[in-house]
Amino acid sequence: MTDYKKSKAPTNTTSRDIMELCKDTGNIYESVAILSKRANQLSAEIKHDLSTKLQEFASYSESIEEVYENREQVEISTYYEKLPKPSLMATQEFLDGEIYWRNPADDKNEGTEK
């Protein structure tokens, strides 16, 4: 499991320099596509971690009206609520050079140049 609190991503939205985002790819659209895919991965990972932790505290009772609020559940939920958004985490990872990506179209072009 990843410790999401160690992320250097800001918890609120910040303005970004477009040229800084496209310096590695040379194309802002490709950079945004990479960020989007990584944000989706992070979102799915966080959702899975949260549901796994909350299921440990699930109480199955026959009465739907009875809702038990467990202090541990509340603490876990607030921990995940305070995390930076997956898009901000992905952007920070991209700017720090922690994301690996490749373009299959570039791989096809390299094979035909021989």
Backbone as CSV, one residue per row, in Angstrom:
resi,resn,N_x,N_y,N_z,CA_x,CA_y,CA_z,C_x,C_y,C_z
1,MET,0.829,-1.177,0.000,0.000,0.000,0.000,0.873,1.240,0.000
2,THR,0.493,2.208,-0.744,1.216,3.458,-0.849,0.797,4.392,0.275
3,ASP,1.764,5.131,0.815,1.429,6.136,1.820,1.163,7.438,1.074
4,TYR,-0.095,7.752,0.909,-0.492,8.906,0.114,-0.163,10.224,0.803
5,LYS,-0.022,10.214,2.115,0.297,11.444,2.845,1.708,11.921,2.539
6,LYS,2.579,11.030,2.085,3.955,11.416,1.762,4.044,12.147,0.423
7,SER,2.953,12.220,-0.283,2.931,12.925,-1.555,3.181,14.406,-1.325
8,LYS,3.982,14.999,-2.191,4.278,16.427,-2.076,3.240,17.270,-2.807
9,ALA,2.179,16.639,-3.261,1.139,17.350,-4.012,0.380,18.301,-3.092
10,PRO,0.024,19.465,-3.608,-0.770,20.392,-2.800,-2.191,19.860,-2.617
11,THR,-2.831,20.249,-1.534,-4.197,19.786,-1.292,-5.226,20.674,-1.961
12,ASN,-4.800,21.802,-2.486,-5.725,22.672,-3.204,-5.203,22.915,-4.619
13,THR,-6.048,23.436,-5.454,-5.691,23.660,-6.851,-4.692,24.792,-6.982
14,THR,-3.690,24.588,-7.826,-2.693,25.621,-8.078,-2.558,25.831,-9.578
15,SER,-2.145,27.016,-9.957,-1.918,27.311,-11.373,-0.615,26.653,-11.810
16,ARG,-0.611,26.157,-13.022,0.581,25.487,-13.558,1.017,26.163,-14.844
17,ASP,2.317,26.148,-15.079,2.879,26.662,-16.315,2.752,25.569,-17.376
18,ILE,2.072,25.883,-18.452,1.835,24.889,-19.510,3.150,24.401,-20.106
19,MET,4.098,25.286,-20.259,5.381,24.900,-20.845,6.129,23.910,-19.940
20,GLU,5.934,24.026,-18.638,6.566,23.095,-17.715,5.955,21.700,-17.843
21,LEU,4.647,21.659,-18.120,3.971,20.373,-18.263,4.334,19.655,-19.557
22,CYS,4.669,20.395,-20.596,4.939,19.728,-21.875,6.430,19.660,-22.208
23,LYS,7.308,19.946,-21.240,8.744,19.921,-21.546,9.263,18.509,-21.830
24,ASP,8.696,17.484,-21.182,9.166,16.108,-21.406,8.569,15.481,-22.659
25,THR,7.316,15.806,-22.953,6.644,15.185,-24.088,6.702,16.041,-25.347
26,GLY,6.797,17.351,-25.171,6.778,18.253,-26.314,5.374,18.528,-26.819
27,ASN,4.375,17.985,-26.148,3.001,18.139,-26.590,2.101,18.203,-25.356
28,ILE,1.383,19.296,-25.186,0.541,19.468,-24.007,-0.574,18.436,-23.958
29,TYR,-1.089,18.045,-25.105,-2.183,17.066,-25.138,-1.705,15.693,-24.691
30,GLU,-0.511,15.332,-25.079,0.055,14.059,-24.643,0.306,14.093,-23.131
31,SER,0.792,15.206,-22.636,1.017,15.354,-21.192,-0.290,15.228,-20.416
32,VAL,-1.346,15.857,-20.913,-2.645,15.790,-20.238,-3.186,14.365,-20.278
33,ALA,-2.986,13.656,-21.377,-3.434,12.255,-21.469,-2.689,11.387,-20.461
34,ILE,-1.398,11.618,-20.298,-0.600,10.869,-19.323,-1.091,11.164,-17.912
35,LEU,-1.316,12.440,-17.626,-1.804,12.835,-16.302,-3.168,12.216,-16.019
36,SER,-4.027,12.201,-17.017,-5.369,11.650,-16.850,-5.320,10.159,-16.530
37,LYS,-4.503,9.427,-17.261,-4.402,7.985,-17.028,-3.826,7.688,-15.651
38,ARG,-2.826,8.456,-15.236,-2.232,8.242,-13.919,-3.217,8.623,-12.813
39,ALA,-3.968,9.695,-13.002,-4.964,10.098,-12.007,-6.037,9.025,-11.861
40,ASN,-6.447,8.412,-12.962,-7.420,7.313,-12.899,-6.852,6.115,-12.137
41,GLN,-5.563,5.808,-12.356,-4.927,4.716,-11.629,-4.903,5.010,-10.126
42,LEU,-4.502,6.225,-9.773,-4.449,6.606,-8.362,-5.832,6.571,-7.726
43,SER,-6.823,7.063,-8.443,-8.184,7.087,-7.926,-8.686,5.675,-7.642
44,ALA,-8.451,4.761,-8.568,-8.882,3.374,-8.381,-8.140,2.728,-7.218
45,GLU,-6.854,3.026,-7.090,-6.055,2.467,-6.000,-6.532,2.987,-4.642
46,ILE,-6.805,4.275,-4.553,-7.291,4.871,-3.305,-8.661,4.317,-2.947
47,LYS,-9.528,4.199,-3.933,-10.868,3.669,-3.687,-10.802,2.229,-3.179
48,HIS,-9.933,1.435,-3.769,-9.773,0.043,-3.347,-9.241,-0.024,-1.911
49,ASP,-8.220,0.787,-1.602,-7.666,0.807,-0.251,-8.713,1.220,0.774
50,LEU,-9.480,2.246,0.458,-10.505,2.736,1.383,-11.582,1.685,1.623
51,SER,-12.072,1.072,0.563,-13.134,0.075,0.729,-12.630,-1.148,1.492
52,THR,-11.380,-1.523,1.273,-10.798,-2.652,1.997,-10.718,-2.350,3.492
53,LYS,-10.262,-1.145,3.828,-10.146,-0.786,5.243,-11.504,-0.654,5.907
54,LEU,-12.472,-0.078,5.194,-13.792,0.107,5.792,-14.543,-1.207,5.942
55,GLN,-14.256,-2.180,5.089,-14.932,-3.468,5.191,-14.534,-4.225,6.451
56,GLU,-13.366,-3.925,6.972,-12.941,-4.560,8.214,-13.884,-4.196,9.366
57,PHE,-14.482,-3.011,9.289,-15.347,-2.530,10.360,-16.829,-2.690,10.041
58,ALA,-17.138,-3.297,8.923,-18.544,-3.434,8.535,-19.273,-4.330,9.516
59,SER,-20.431,-3.864,9.936,-21.255,-4.679,10.828,-22.525,-5.034,10.081
60,TYR,-22.751,-6.299,9.956,-23.913,-6.770,9.223,-25.024,-7.086,10.218
61,SER,-26.022,-6.225,10.217,-27.162,-6.467,11.100,-28.410,-6.617,10.242
62,GLU,-29.431,-7.193,10.832,-30.646,-7.454,10.077,-31.513,-6.221,9.931
63,SER,-31.312,-5.265,10.767,-32.121,-4.056,10.721,-31.369,-2.968,9.959
64,ILE,-31.972,-2.477,8.913,-31.338,-1.443,8.108,-31.347,-0.102,8.839
65,GLU,-32.311,0.105,9.712,-32.417,1.371,10.418,-31.265,1.595,11.382
66,GLU,-30.684,0.520,11.866,-29.599,0.646,12.826,-28.299,0.945,12.092
67,VAL,-27.759,2.104,12.379,-26.481,2.483,11.788,-25.514,2.735,12.938
68,TYR,-24.440,1.999,12.924,-23.438,2.158,13.970,-22.284,2.982,13.412
69,GLU,-21.925,4.020,14.140,-20.813,4.851,13.718,-19.603,4.461,14.545
70,ASN,-18.643,3.894,13.895,-17.442,3.431,14.558,-16.390,4.539,14.475
71,ARG,-15.701,4.797,15.573,-14.710,5.866,15.610,-13.570,5.598,14.624
72,GLU,-13.156,4.348,14.492,-12.085,4.006,13.549,-12.507,4.279,12.110
73,GLN,-13.768,3.972,11.802,-14.276,4.244,10.450,-14.232,5.737,10.154
74,VAL,-14.621,6.540,11.127,-14.624,7.982,10.940,-13.198,8.490,10.731
75,GLU,-12.249,7.977,11.486,-10.853,8.393,11.345,-10.292,8.014,9.978
76,ILE,-10.614,6.821,9.523,-10.151,6.376,8.201,-10.760,7.248,7.114
77,SER,-12.039,7.532,7.231,-12.713,8.357,6.229,-12.131,9.768,6.182
78,THR,-11.876,10.358,7.340,-11.316,11.712,7.343,-9.888,11.716,6.805
79,TYR,-9.127,10.645,7.047,-7.784,10.544,6.477,-7.849,10.622,4.956
80,TYR,-8.755,9.845,4.354,-8.859,9.822,2.897,-9.480,11.101,2.340
81,GLU,-10.332,11.762,3.114,-10.916,13.023,2.666,-9.877,14.136,2.604
82,LYS,-8.874,14.078,3.468,-7.861,15.128,3.527,-6.739,14.936,2.509
83,LEU,-6.732,13.817,1.830,-5.700,13.568,0.822,-5.846,14.523,-0.355
84,PRO,-4.741,14.818,-1.041,-4.856,15.602,-2.274,-5.646,14.817,-3.319
85,LYS,-6.272,15.514,-4.224,-7.026,14.864,-5.295,-6.059,14.071,-6.181
86,PRO,-6.536,12.958,-6.764,-5.660,12.144,-7.617,-5.051,12.927,-8.784
87,SER,-5.778,13.880,-9.321,-5.229,14.670,-10.425,-4.048,15.521,-9.964
88,LEU,-4.117,16.059,-8.749,-3.003,16.847,-8.218,-1.811,15.956,-7.883
89,MET,-2.091,14.756,-7.390,-1.009,13.815,-7.109,-0.320,13.382,-8.400
90,ALA,-1.109,13.131,-9.437,-0.547,12.718,-10.726,0.297,13.838,-11.329
91,THR,-0.171,15.063,-11.219,0.578,16.200,-11.758,1.908,16.349,-11.037
92,GLN,1.890,16.206,-9.733,3.138,16.326,-8.968,4.100,15.201,-9.334
93,GLU,3.601,13.985,-9.477,4.453,12.866,-9.887,5.056,13.123,-11.268
94,PHE,4.247,13.668,-12.172,4.720,13.948,-13.533,5.828,14.995,-13.511
95,LEU,5.631,16.057,-12.736,6.630,17.122,-12.663,7.913,16.651,-11.980
96,ASP,7.790,15.700,-11.063,8.966,15.158,-10.374,9.655,14.067,-11.179
97,GLY,9.072,13.686,-12.319,9.668,12.656,-13.173,9.470,11.250,-12.645
98,GLU,8.410,11.014,-11.881,8.162,9.702,-11.279,7.214,8.835,-12.101
99,ILE,6.752,9.328,-13.233,5.817,8.564,-14.061,6.557,8.062,-15.301
100,TYR,6.418,6.768,-15.563,6.972,6.185,-16.784,5.850,6.062,-17.795
101,TRP,6.114,6.479,-19.029,5.138,6.318,-20.090,5.879,6.059,-21.397
102,ARG,5.146,5.511,-22.320,5.681,5.329,-23.672,4.540,5.498,-24.651
103,ASN,4.866,5.900,-25.843,3.872,6.113,-26.890,4.018,4.981,-27.905
104,PRO,3.009,4.126,-28.051,3.104,3.017,-29.010,3.308,3.497,-30.451
105,ALA,2.819,4.680,-30.768,3.015,5.210,-32.123,4.498,5.466,-32.390
106,ASP,5.231,5.914,-31.392,6.666,6.131,-31.543,7.402,4.814,-31.731
107,ASP,6.931,3.760,-31.039,7.549,2.441,-31.175,7.384,1.906,-32.598
108,LYS,6.225,2.139,-33.211,5.976,1.685,-34.590,6.884,2.440,-35.565
109,ASN,7.049,3.747,-35.359,7.902,4.546,-36.243,9.361,4.135,-36.156
110,GLU,9.833,3.747,-34.971,11.223,3.322,-34.816,11.488,2.026,-35.544
111,GLY,10.505,1.128,-35.608,10.678,-0.153,-36.265,10.723,-0.051,-37.771
112,THR,10.152,0.998,-38.362,10.112,1.127,-39.816,11.283,1.895,-40.370
113,GLU,12.112,2.492,-39.525,13.223,3.320,-40.016,14.435,2.494,-40.423
114,LYS,14.445,1.221,-40.170,15.618,0.388,-40.474,15.859,0.246,-41.928
